Amino acid sequence: MMSATILNIGIGVGVLVSAGLYFIPSIIAFRSGKSNKIAILLLNTFLGWSLIGWVVALVWATSKDNLPQQIVINNSSSTQE
C-alpha cells in the first residue's frame, strides 16, 4: 500500500515538472511582459506538442518586442510660385 502512494506522488511530481517544462515559452512571455503573450500561450498550448511549435514559441517569447514607431506626416499647404 505504501509503495502505491509513493508511486502516485512520483507520477504527480513528474506530471507537474513536465507541464512546467512544456510551458516554459509561455512562462517566459508572461514574466517578461510580452505584448503578444496570449498568442504565445495559444501557440504553445496547441502546437507545443510538436518540437517545431515549441521552438517557435520559445523563440517568439525570447525575442525583443518591436517598439512603436512614430510616423510624422508633413502636409504643408504652402505652394511655391
C-alpha positions as CSV (number, residue, x, y, z in Angstrom):
1,M,0.0,0.0,0.0
2,M,2.8,2.4,0.8
3,S,4.6,1.8,-2.5
4,A,1.4,2.7,-4.4
5,T,1.2,6.0,-2.6
6,I,4.8,6.8,-3.3
7,L,4.3,5.9,-7.0
8,N,1.3,8.2,-7.2
9,I,3.3,11.0,-5.7
10,G,6.1,10.4,-8.1
11,I,3.7,10.4,-11.0
12,G,2.1,13.7,-9.8
13,V,5.5,15.3,-9.4
14,G,6.5,14.1,-12.9
15,V,3.4,15.5,-14.4
16,L,3.9,18.9,-12.8
17,V,7.6,19.0,-13.9
18,S,6.6,18.0,-17.4
19,A,3.9,20.7,-17.6
20,G,6.4,23.3,-16.3
21,L,8.9,22.3,-19.0
22,Y,6.2,22.3,-21.7
23,F,5.0,25.8,-20.8
24,I,8.5,27.4,-20.5
25,P,7.8,29.7,-23.6
26,S,4.5,30.9,-22.1
27,I,6.1,31.4,-18.7
28,I,8.9,33.5,-20.2
29,A,6.4,35.5,-22.2
30,F,4.2,36.3,-19.2
31,R,7.1,37.1,-16.9
32,S,8.8,39.4,-19.4
33,G,5.5,41.2,-20.2
34,K,5.4,40.5,-23.9
35,S,2.7,42.4,-25.7
36,N,1.6,39.2,-27.5
37,K,1.8,36.8,-24.6
38,I,-1.7,35.4,-25.2
39,A,-0.8,34.4,-28.8
40,I,2.4,32.8,-27.5
41,L,0.3,30.9,-24.9
42,L,-2.1,29.7,-27.6
43,L,0.8,28.6,-29.9
44,N,2.5,26.8,-27.0
45,T,-0.8,25.1,-25.9
46,F,-1.9,23.9,-29.3
47,L,1.3,23.4,-31.3
48,G,3.8,22.9,-28.5
49,W,3.5,19.2,-28.6
50,S,5.5,19.2,-31.8
51,L,9.1,20.2,-31.4
52,I,8.8,22.9,-34.1
53,G,5.8,24.6,-32.4
54,W,7.6,24.6,-29.1
55,V,10.8,26.0,-30.5
56,V,8.8,28.7,-32.4
57,A,7.0,29.7,-29.2
58,L,10.3,29.8,-27.3
59,V,12.0,32.0,-29.9
60,W,9.0,34.3,-30.1
61,A,8.9,34.5,-26.3
62,T,12.5,35.4,-26.0
63,S,12.6,37.9,-29.0
64,K,12.6,41.6,-28.4
65,D,9.3,43.4,-28.8
66,N,9.2,45.9,-31.6
67,L,8.9,49.4,-30.3
68,P,6.1,51.5,-31.6
69,Q,7.2,53.8,-34.4
70,Q,6.2,57.4,-34.7
71,I,5.3,58.5,-38.2
72,V,5.3,62.2,-38.9
73,I,3.4,63.4,-42.0
74,N,4.2,66.9,-43.1
75,N,1.2,68.3,-45.1
76,S,2.4,71.7,-45.8
77,S,-0.1,73.7,-47.7
78,S,2.4,76.2,-49.0
79,T,2.7,76.3,-52.7
80,Q,5.7,77.6,-54.5
81,E,5.0,80.0,-57.3
